[in-house]
Amino acid sequence: MSLGLFQALTISARAMDTQQAGIAVTGNNLANVNNPNYSRQVLDISTSISVPTDIGMEGTGVQATGVQQIVSQALNSQIQSENSTASYWQTQQQALEFAQSDLGQQITSASSSSSDSSQGIASSLSDFFNELQNFSADPSSLSERQVLIGKASTLASQFNQVSQQLGALTSQLNDQLQTDVTNANQLLSDIAGLNQQISTEQIDTNSAPNDLMDMREQKLEDLANLVNFSVSSEANGSLDISIGGVQMVSGFNVTNTLSTYDAGGGQMLVEAGNGQTVTPLTLTGGSMAGEIDARDGSVATLNNNLNTLASQLITAVNTVHETGYGLNGTSKALFFTGSDASDIAVNTALVNDPSLIQASGTKGVTGDNTVALEMAQLANQLNPNLDNQTFGQSYDNTVATLGQSLSSASNEVSDQDTVQQMLSQQRSSISGVSLVEEMGNLSAYQTAYEASAHFMNAIDQMLQILVSLQSS
């Protein structure tokens, strides 16, 4: 005996339920077409279990068995890794651009620089030595002495300003590092919470909570922007997170949190701890590593080079100046005070009384320009403490070094943009919602629903006829 009309009615009802579920899934996809954090979903449909009859096995129709999320975990993992790399270089680039701005120099190439500001160190250094040359031609002129004091003061102020700004940049990078650590800890907590929700949903519904998994993937990508990490999966759907070899999330729990610590002299680094053990971390990607490497690399090198340049300028000028005599016969006075770029200044006594500038090599001979000329000639002398470069060459080399670092970072950012766009397109082709495809699916589900409804109507009419025959 076959299944009969009542079973056929059940088949049509199950078919309508299945197509209705397909319409709902398609509608959800269409609703999220502009949601970048959404992965396309499809309805899993399978044939219902066949049953034996007198004429053989007969089908019982169709059934919806679940909603599947279309994702590539390998692609997601690659995107996370590339996010870390891209964020690292973007942070480096931004920090170096700030350093370039602090210099008052527009770097035009990796091997040279040009100043767009008359207030930059390069311009002030050149003005100072040019004025020394002018001053040596008329060492007894008070007006020339006042101009020289002005040029020297401007140069010193430029060193002070750049030193202060680089210090502020270092503090800014430390502050941003702390902010990133705080945000990373929040993301780790969010991921642990989502692990628990996903595991619970899978147990309660025996199906994957796709929206929660999308949300967790976005948290992972946000975390990748901050720091590089490794992921491992558990059987219950949870993801374990490790940073620098230290496990941070295990299942539903945050096992360690990140914090900053002072490694000495304000050098803020990152460690992982749980209240009992603390492990310093060596970060390899993300904005946190970018902030540390920019601060302790190019920015620190720039600051050190400027301090060395200022220190050598102070020493060289003072060594010569101390051997001379002022207009009133005074000697042994310093021209510059301070020790480096942070505190270099023109001797206040000279500022108040330019006649004290010791230009003469012979006491009482006011027209003698021996010392003034010797100070002017420092501009072209190779300094062994500046890698046998002149002051101008040393500064140009400092700017060029920064330019090379900035150029390298900019190239890396450009390369990473290309890689990320390619990966984004690949993921979109797999997980993205296509309006054309979804409208086609919607039409197919709607047509199938209508056909199932017609089938049910036909079965209903047949049942009515059967009932009518039996009652007559």
Secondary structure, 3 states (H helix, E strand, C coil): CCCHHHHHHHHHHHHHHHHHHHHHHHHHHHHCCCCCCCCCEEEEEEECCCEEECCEEECCCEEEEEEEECCCHHHHHHHHHHHHHHHHHHHHHHHHHHHHHHHCCECCCCCCCECCCCCCHHHHHHHHHHHHHHHHHCCCCHHHHHHHHHHHHHHHHHHHHHHHHHHHHHHHHHHHHHHHHHHHHHHHHHHHHHHHHHHHHHHHHCCCCHHHHHHHHHHHHHHHHHCCCEEEECCCCCEEEEECCEEEEECCEECCEEEEEECCCCCEEEEEECCCCEEECCCCCHHHHHHHHHHHHHHHHHHHHHHHHHHHHHHHHHHHHCCCECCCCCECCCCEECCCCCCCEECHHHHHCHHHCCCECCCCCCCCCHHHHHHHHHHHCCEHHHCCECHHHHHHHHHHHHHHHHHHHHHHHHHHHHHHHHHHHHHHHHHCCCHHHHHHHHHHHHHHHHHHHHHHHHHHHHHHHHHHHHHC
